[in-house]
C-alpha cells in the first residue's frame, strides 16, 4: 500500500517559537508550494489530516484539486502537545524545565504536555486502526514533523531517540510502502 506523508507548509510563527498543538495559520502566499505538493501526489486517494488549520488548509486544497471525495480529520495526527511551552520562544523556557526534556524527549513529558512516546502511541494507534486493512487506493496523510518522524520510526524500526535523523521540511512529501 502506498502512503504519502505530507508535512504542512511554513507557519506564521517566528523561528524559535514552540507551537506544537497551537492552532496557528500558515504563511501566505502558499499557492506555489501547495501546487508543488499536489504534483507529487496520486489522484483518487484516501485522505487524512490533522485537525489543526495548518494541515486542514493543505488537505482541503489536495481534496479540491484531486479526485478525492472525503477528507478525514483525525486527532491522533496532532503534533506533540508542548503544554506550558506552547507559543513560547525556546530561549525563554527555564533550563530546569527544558534540560530534562532535551536529555530524554522520548520519555520526559513537557509540563502539562506530552513526551514523544505519548505522540508515538497515538500515531501507532492510528496506523493499527486506520491503515491495517488493505486499501485499494493510495493514502495521503497531511500532518506534522513529529507525527511523520513517528511514522518513519515505526516502519523502519528506528529507535524513537533517533527520530530526528529523519529530515522533514515544510511541505515535504515522503512516499512509503506498507
Secondary structure as UniProt FT lines:
FT   STRAND          2..7
FT   TURN            15..16
FT   STRAND          17..18
FT   TURN            20..21
FT   HELIX           31..38
FT   TURN            39..40
FT   STRAND          46..49
FT   HELIX           53..65
FT   TURN            66..67
FT   STRAND          71..73
FT   HELIX           75..77
FT   HELIX           83..85
FT   TURN            86..87
FT   STRAND          88..89
FT   HELIX           90..92
FT   HELIX           95..103
FT   TURN            105..107
FT   TURN            111..112
FT   HELIX           116..130
FT   STRAND          139..143
FT   HELIX           145..156
FT   HELIX           160..165
FT   TURN            170..171
FT   STRAND          173..177
//
